C-alpha cells in the first residue's frame, strides 16, 4: 500500500523509482504466495446419513431374461463396489426401466432440465451437494435426504 500511495502522490517519477516500485511489488507478491502456501487446510468430510426411503428391487419394463440378469448384475455390482452408492435407476427411451436400492416417494424418473441435459450432451454430471440445489425437485424418485447424485448417460 505504501508503494501505491507513493505512486499516487509523486508527480514526477524517475526511472530508478519505477524499478524500485516494481521490485517492491515483486517482493510483496512473493511474501504473499509464501504465506498462502503455508496455510494448513484440512478437508471436512461429509457425515454419512441413513437414507429415508424404501428398498426396491424391480424391473419395470419387460426384458429378455439375459438382459434382466445383466441389468441386475450391473446394478448390484455398482451398489457393492461404490460404498456411497445406495440407489441405481436405469432410464431408457421414455421411461424408467429399473429401480434398485433405496428409493424415494416418486415411482418414475421425470426427465427435468438436469437429466435432459445429460442425455442430450452425452456427458455425465455430478451434483455434489443436492440439498442446496434448486433442481432438487427433479430427483423426487430418490430419498429426501440424498446428498449427492451421479448421472451417467
C-alpha positions as CSV (number, residue, x, y, z in Angstrom):
1,X,0.0,0.0,0.0
2,X,3.0,2.3,0.7
3,X,4.1,1.8,-3.0
4,X,0.6,2.7,-4.2
5,X,0.4,5.9,-2.1
6,X,3.9,6.9,-3.2
7,X,2.9,6.4,-6.9
8,X,-0.3,8.4,-6.5
9,X,1.3,11.4,-4.7
10,X,4.5,11.7,-6.7
11,X,4.0,13.7,-9.9
12,X,7.5,13.2,-11.4
13,X,8.8,9.6,-11.4
14,X,12.4,8.8,-12.1
15,X,13.4,5.5,-13.8
16,X,15.1,4.3,-10.7
17,X,11.9,4.9,-8.7
18,X,9.8,2.9,-11.2
19,X,12.3,0.0,-11.0
20,X,12.2,0.2,-7.2
21,X,8.4,0.1,-7.2
22,X,8.4,-2.9,-9.5
23,X,10.9,-4.7,-7.2
24,X,8.7,-3.8,-4.2
25,X,5.6,-5.3,-5.8
26,X,7.5,-8.5,-6.7
27,X,8.8,-8.9,-3.2
28,X,5.3,-8.3,-1.7
29,X,3.8,-10.9,-4.1
30,X,6.5,-13.4,-3.1
31,X,5.7,-12.9,0.6
32,X,2.0,-13.3,-0.1
33,X,2.4,-16.5,-2.1
34,X,4.8,-17.9,0.6
35,X,2.2,-17.1,3.4
36,X,-0.6,-18.7,1.4
37,X,1.4,-21.9,0.7
38,X,2.0,-22.4,4.5
39,X,-1.7,-22.4,5.4
40,X,-2.7,-25.8,6.6
41,X,-6.0,-26.8,5.0
42,X,-8.0,-29.8,6.2
43,X,-10.8,-31.3,4.2
44,X,-14.0,-31.6,6.1
45,X,-15.7,-34.9,5.4
46,X,-19.5,-35.0,5.0
47,X,-21.3,-37.0,7.6
48,X,-22.8,-40.3,6.4
49,X,-26.6,-40.4,6.6
50,X,-29.1,-43.2,6.6
51,X,-31.4,-42.7,3.7
52,X,-35.1,-42.2,4.4
53,X,-36.6,-44.3,1.7
54,X,-37.9,-47.7,0.7
55,X,-35.8,-50.5,-0.7
56,X,-36.7,-51.5,-4.2
57,X,-35.5,-54.3,-6.5
58,X,-37.7,-54.1,-9.5
59,X,-37.5,-54.1,-13.3
60,X,-40.4,-52.0,-14.6
61,X,-40.0,-52.8,-18.3
62,X,-40.3,-56.4,-19.5
63,X,-36.8,-57.5,-20.7
64,X,-35.4,-60.8,-22.1
65,X,-34.1,-63.0,-19.3
66,X,-30.5,-62.5,-20.2
67,X,-30.9,-58.7,-20.3
68,X,-32.6,-58.6,-17.0
69,X,-29.9,-60.8,-15.4
70,X,-27.2,-58.5,-16.8
71,X,-29.0,-55.4,-15.6
72,X,-29.4,-56.8,-12.1
73,X,-25.8,-57.8,-12.1
74,X,-24.6,-54.4,-13.2
75,X,-26.8,-52.6,-10.6
76,X,-25.8,-55.0,-7.8
77,X,-22.1,-54.5,-8.7
78,X,-22.4,-50.7,-8.6
79,X,-24.1,-50.9,-5.2
80,X,-21.4,-53.3,-3.8
81,X,-18.3,-51.6,-5.2
82,X,-19.3,-48.0,-4.5
83,X,-19.7,-47.7,-0.8
84,X,-21.6,-44.4,-1.1
85,X,-24.0,-45.6,-3.8
86,X,-27.3,-46.6,-2.4
87,X,-29.6,-46.3,-5.4
88,X,-29.5,-47.2,-9.1
89,X,-32.1,-46.0,-11.5
90,X,-32.0,-47.1,-15.2
91,X,-33.9,-44.9,-17.7
92,X,-34.2,-45.7,-21.4
93,X,-36.3,-44.3,-24.2
94,X,-39.2,-42.6,-22.4
95,X,-39.5,-44.4,-19.1
96,X,-37.8,-45.9,-16.1
97,X,-36.5,-49.4,-16.8
98,X,-35.3,-50.4,-13.3
99,X,-35.2,-49.2,-9.7
100,X,-32.8,-51.0,-7.5
101,X,-31.7,-49.8,-4.0
102,X,-33.2,-47.2,-1.7
103,X,-35.7,-45.0,-3.4
104,X,-38.0,-42.1,-2.6
105,X,-41.7,-41.4,-3.0
106,X,-42.0,-40.9,-6.8
107,X,-42.3,-44.1,-8.8
108,X,-41.0,-42.8,-12.1
109,X,-38.0,-40.7,-13.1
110,X,-39.2,-37.5,-14.6
111,X,-36.7,-36.0,-17.1
112,X,-36.1,-32.5,-16.0
113,X,-33.5,-30.0,-17.2
114,X,-30.5,-31.6,-15.5
115,X,-31.2,-35.2,-16.6
116,X,-32.3,-34.0,-20.0
117,X,-29.0,-32.1,-20.5
118,X,-27.0,-35.2,-19.6
119,X,-29.0,-37.3,-22.1
120,X,-28.7,-34.6,-24.8
121,X,-24.9,-33.9,-24.4
122,X,-24.0,-37.5,-23.5
123,X,-21.7,-36.3,-20.7
124,X,-22.0,-37.3,-17.0
125,X,-23.0,-34.8,-14.3
126,X,-22.1,-35.0,-10.7
127,X,-24.2,-32.9,-8.2
128,X,-22.1,-32.9,-5.1
129,X,-24.5,-31.2,-2.7
130,X,-28.0,-32.0,-3.7
131,X,-29.5,-30.4,-0.6
132,X,-28.7,-26.8,-1.6
133,X,-29.6,-27.1,-5.3
134,X,-32.8,-25.7,-6.6
135,X,-33.0,-28.6,-9.1
136,X,-33.5,-31.0,-6.1
137,X,-37.2,-31.4,-7.1
138,X,-36.2,-33.1,-10.3
139,X,-35.0,-36.1,-8.2
140,X,-38.2,-37.0,-6.4
141,X,-37.6,-40.6,-7.1
142,X,-34.6,-40.6,-4.7
143,X,-34.8,-40.4,-0.9
144,X,-35.4,-36.9,0.5
145,X,-32.0,-36.8,2.3
146,X,-29.9,-37.9,-0.7
147,X,-26.7,-36.0,-0.5
148,X,-25.2,-36.4,-4.0
149,X,-26.1,-37.7,-7.4
150,X,-24.0,-39.0,-10.3
151,X,-25.9,-39.1,-13.6
152,X,-24.4,-41.2,-16.4
153,X,-25.7,-41.0,-19.9
